Amino acid sequence: MVQVEILNAENPEEVRNEFNEWIQSENPDIIETKVSESAKSYTLWVFYRI
């Protein structure tokens, strides 16, 4: 089964920090990542196996 974790922040550094914290706490089996950017936010989608 595949799940998605969505991380949002105002800048890429905040998203990176959230991602690193999430990886340390969950230790996911990541399949794919996608990034999008809008005028005031960055979003990272992380697809992983559970």
Secondary structure, DSSP 8 states (H G I E B T S, - for coil): -EEEEEEEESSHHHHHHHHHHHHHHH--EEEEEEEEE-SS-EEEEEEEE-
